[in-house]
Amino acid sequence: MTAERQLRYHTHPVRVAKHFTFDAAHRLDAYDGPCADLHGHTYRLEVEIKGLPDERGLVIDFNEIKSIVDGVILQKFDHRYLNELVPFNTTAENLVVYFYEQLQKALQSSAKDRPVTLERLRLWETPTSYAEVRREDLQHP
């Protein structure tokens, strides 16, 4: 690489996102309908991170996002029975907040020296239904 070539084009915050899928079974407690019975989903998880590009022009390497999500979510929840893994009702609304909290901790640990934040997490339960949480939704006054 030549010294004349600049690696970073700008210093504006940028959001980057990566999508993941995993399969899991669950049932809903205190629910009157078919989801009260054991059933499964191919979940789709969208992870959005915001930060300033480093000297190379990267906010965070997509492989780093993959490694974090794999370690925190996929290895624990893929092809598993969710009701045995968490102490709450396995609604998409509950799961997305739980996943956000777990990923936020792992991201802070992994990206100690970089100002990146987990901005949004969207958990698709079906191709047409999702629950979403944003950083500002979880900030305390």
C-alpha positions as CSV (number, residue, x, y, z in Angstrom):
1,M,0.0,0.0,0.0
2,T,1.4,3.4,-0.8
3,A,1.8,6.0,1.8
4,E,0.0,8.5,-0.4
5,R,-3.2,6.6,-0.3
6,Q,-5.6,7.5,2.5
7,L,-7.3,4.5,4.1
8,R,-10.1,6.3,5.9
9,Y,-12.3,8.6,3.7
10,H,-14.3,10.3,6.5
11,T,-14.8,10.5,10.3
12,H,-18.6,10.3,10.3
13,P,-20.5,7.7,12.4
14,V,-21.7,4.8,10.4
15,R,-24.1,1.9,11.1
16,V,-23.1,-1.6,10.0
17,A,-25.3,-4.6,10.1
18,K,-25.1,-8.4,9.9
19,H,-27.8,-11.0,9.6
20,F,-27.8,-14.5,11.2
21,T,-30.2,-17.4,11.2
22,F,-30.8,-20.1,13.7
23,D,-33.4,-22.8,14.3
24,A,-35.0,-23.4,17.7
25,A,-38.1,-24.8,19.3
26,H,-40.2,-23.3,22.0
27,R,-43.7,-22.9,23.3
28,L,-45.4,-20.0,25.0
29,D,-46.8,-20.0,28.5
30,A,-50.0,-18.2,29.4
31,Y,-51.0,-18.1,25.8
32,D,-54.3,-19.2,24.3
33,G,-53.5,-20.3,20.7
34,P,-51.4,-22.7,18.7
35,C,-48.1,-21.2,20.0
36,A,-48.9,-22.7,23.4
37,D,-47.9,-26.0,21.8
38,L,-44.3,-27.0,21.1
39,H,-43.2,-25.7,17.7
40,G,-40.2,-24.4,15.9
41,H,-38.9,-21.4,14.0
42,T,-36.0,-20.4,11.8
43,Y,-35.2,-17.2,13.5
44,R,-33.4,-14.4,11.7
45,L,-31.4,-12.0,13.9
46,E,-30.3,-8.6,12.6
47,V,-27.5,-6.9,14.5
48,E,-26.7,-3.2,13.9
49,I,-23.6,-1.5,15.3
50,K,-22.7,2.1,15.1
51,G,-19.3,3.7,15.4
52,L,-16.6,5.9,13.9
53,P,-14.4,4.3,11.3
54,D,-10.9,3.5,12.5
55,E,-7.8,4.5,10.6
56,R,-8.5,1.8,8.0
57,G,-12.1,3.0,7.4
58,L,-13.7,0.2,9.4
59,V,-16.3,0.6,12.2
60,I,-16.0,-3.1,13.2
61,D,-14.9,-6.1,11.1
62,F,-17.9,-8.2,10.0
63,N,-16.0,-11.2,11.1
64,E,-15.7,-9.8,14.6
65,I,-19.5,-9.4,14.7
66,K,-19.9,-12.9,13.5
67,S,-17.6,-14.2,16.2
68,I,-19.4,-12.3,18.9
69,V,-22.9,-13.5,17.8
70,D,-21.7,-17.0,17.3
71,G,-20.3,-17.2,20.8
72,V,-23.2,-15.5,22.6
73,I,-26.2,-16.6,20.7
74,L,-25.8,-19.2,18.0
75,Q,-23.7,-21.7,20.0
76,K,-26.2,-21.5,22.9
77,F,-29.5,-21.3,21.1
78,D,-29.2,-23.0,17.6
79,H,-31.2,-26.2,17.4
80,R,-32.2,-26.1,21.0
81,Y,-35.4,-25.9,23.1
82,L,-35.5,-22.3,24.2
83,N,-37.8,-22.9,27.2
84,E,-35.0,-24.9,28.8
85,L,-32.4,-22.1,28.3
86,V,-34.0,-19.0,29.7
87,P,-36.0,-18.3,32.9
88,F,-38.8,-16.3,31.2
89,N,-41.5,-16.8,28.6
90,T,-39.9,-17.3,25.2
91,T,-41.7,-14.5,23.3
92,A,-39.8,-12.7,20.5
93,E,-40.2,-9.6,22.7
94,N,-38.5,-11.2,25.7
95,L,-35.8,-12.9,23.6
96,V,-34.8,-9.8,21.6
97,V,-34.1,-7.8,24.8
98,Y,-32.2,-10.7,26.4
99,F,-30.1,-11.1,23.3
100,Y,-29.4,-7.4,23.2
101,E,-28.2,-7.4,26.8
102,Q,-25.9,-10.4,26.1
103,L,-24.5,-9.0,22.9
104,Q,-24.0,-5.6,24.4
105,K,-21.8,-7.1,27.2
106,A,-19.8,-9.1,24.7
107,L,-19.4,-6.2,22.3
108,Q,-18.1,-3.9,25.1
109,S,-15.6,-6.5,26.1
110,S,-14.4,-7.2,22.5
111,A,-14.3,-3.5,21.4
112,K,-12.8,-2.0,24.6
113,D,-10.7,0.7,22.8
114,R,-13.3,1.5,20.1
115,P,-16.3,3.7,20.5
116,V,-18.9,1.3,19.0
117,T,-22.5,0.7,20.3
118,L,-25.1,-1.9,19.7
119,E,-27.8,0.3,18.1
120,R,-30.5,-2.2,17.1
121,L,-31.4,-5.8,17.3
122,R,-34.3,-7.2,15.3
123,L,-35.4,-10.8,15.8
124,W,-37.6,-12.3,13.1
125,E,-39.7,-15.2,14.3
126,T,-41.3,-15.7,10.9
127,P,-40.7,-14.2,7.5
128,T,-43.4,-11.6,8.3
129,S,-43.1,-11.1,12.1
130,Y,-40.3,-9.6,14.2
131,A,-39.6,-7.9,17.5
132,E,-37.0,-5.1,17.7
133,V,-35.2,-3.2,20.4
134,R,-33.0,-0.1,19.9
135,R,-30.3,1.3,22.2
136,E,-32.4,4.3,23.1
137,D,-35.3,2.0,24.2
138,L,-33.0,0.5,26.9
139,Q,-31.3,3.6,28.1
140,H,-32.3,4.6,31.7
141,P,-33.0,8.3,32.5
